[in-house]
C-alpha cells in the first residue's frame, strides 16, 4: 500500500510540475498584458490632458484659460459616469464592446486633431473637451478591469506601479523634455493600439455579481476611504492650483508643472508597486500617511526663494502616493459593492471633483497659515480614520483586512474548470489511511487540525479557504454538498478551490490531499 501511495504521489508531482509550467506561462503573459493595459492608458491620459491644458492658447484670455482647465475636469468625470451608465444598462457584452470601440475611435480622431492643429481656435477647445470625455469613458473600462483582476487575486499594485512609471518616463521623453517631440504621435499611436489590444479580456478571470448588497462594514470602509482620499487630494490641490495659475501667467516658462521634477512620480509609483500587494495592501495606507506628513513642507516652503524645485519634487512624489492609495483602495473595495463599475474608478473621479471644489473656493488664494492649519486638521482626521479602520494593525490576518468578507463573500466565477467533482469519484476509490512510517524516515504525525493550521500559515490562507480545504481533504463529497454544508453557493466554493490551487501551487484535489498528508508528517 505504501509503494502504491508513493507511486501515486510521484506521478501527481510530475503532473503538477507540467501544469505549473503552463500556469506560469499564462500568468506571465497576463501580468504583462495588465501592466501594458494600465501603462498605455496612463500614457494616453497624461499626454492628452497635457495637450488639452494648452487649449485656447492665443485665442482665450487668461481668465478664460483658467475656466478651460476646470472644464476639462468636468468632462473627465462625465466620461466616467457615462461608462457606469452603459456598463449598468447594456447587458450584452457585445454591445458594451461596440460602445467602447466607438469611444476609442472618437478619442483617436480628437487626439489626431490636437496633435496636428494649433491651439488658437475654438475647434481645438472642442476637440480637447471631447478627448477628455473619452479619457473618462476609456478610463472607466480600464479601472473596472483592474478591479475585476484584483478580485481574482492579481497583483494589481505591481501592474499599476510599473505601468504608471513607464508612462511617466515616456511622456517626459516625448512631450516634456524637448517640447512636443515628432515621435510623440508615433508613441501615442502605439499606446492606443496596445490599449485596444488589451482592453477587452476574452477570458475574464472573474465575473462580479452586481446583485450583492454591500455590507455595513464595507459601506463604512467606502466612506472612510473616500474621506482619506479627499484629504490626500486636498494636500496636493493647493500647490497644484498655485503652479497652474503661475504657469499660465508666465506662458509655461518660469513656472511649469511639465518639467523634470515630474520624474519624481517614478520612485513614488515604484514604491507602491513594491509594497502595494503585501498583506493585501495593508502598507499602502501607512506609507501614504508618511508621505502626507512630508507634503506639509509644500505649504511651509511655498514662496521662499530657491525652494521652487524642491516644492515641485515633493509635490510629484506626493501625487504618486495619493493616486496609488485611492486607485488600489477602490479597486479592492469595488467587487464587494452593488455597483462595482461606479466604485472601481471612484478615486479618479474624486480627484477631479476635489480640483473643482478647491478651485471654486479659491483654495490657492488663501493665506499660507490658513492652508497649513487645514492640512494639519486633515492629518489628524486621516490618523483617526485609519485607526478606526484598522490600518495601523499591520499584523492582522489577511481575512481581517478585507472589509465585508468575514461573513459573506462576493460570488465569483472560477478561473479554472471545475475538476473537483471528478476527483471526488477518484478519491472514493482510493482512501489514504494514516499509515505509520517506520525506518529512518520516521516522523511525528500531526493531528488533522494542526496540519490545517500549518498549511493556513504557510500558504497565507483565509478562514473560509481553510474551511473549504478541510472539506476537500477530509471528505469525498462533491462541491455541491460542500456548499450546502458551509452555507455558501457552489460558485463560491469553486472560487475558493481556485484560490487554494493558486496559493499552494497544485492543480488538482488529489494534489491538495497529498500536500495535506505531507504536512501531517512534518514535525
MOFENHU-V246310 format. One line per field, one symbol per residue. phi: phi as a letter, one per 40 degrees, with the letter a starting at -180 (. if undefined). A space follows every 50 residues. Layout:
phi: ???
//
This chain:
phi: .ccccccccccccccccccccccccccccccccccccccccccccccccc ccccdgcgbcccccccccdcccccccccccccccccccbccccccccccc cccccccccccdccccccccacccccccccccccdccccdcccccccccc ccgccccccccccccccccccccbbbdbgccccddccccccccccccbcc ccbccabccccccccccccccccccccccccdcddccdcccccccccccc gfbcbaccadddccccccccdcccbcccffgccccccccccccccdcdcc cdgccgbdccdcccccccdccccccccccccccddcccbccccdcccccc dccccccccccfdccccdcccccccccccccccccccccgccccbccdcc cbdgbcbbbccbcccbccccdccccccccbbbccccbbgcccbccccdcc ccccccccbfccccccccddcccbbbccccccccccgbcdcccccccccc dcccgcbaccccccccccccccc
//
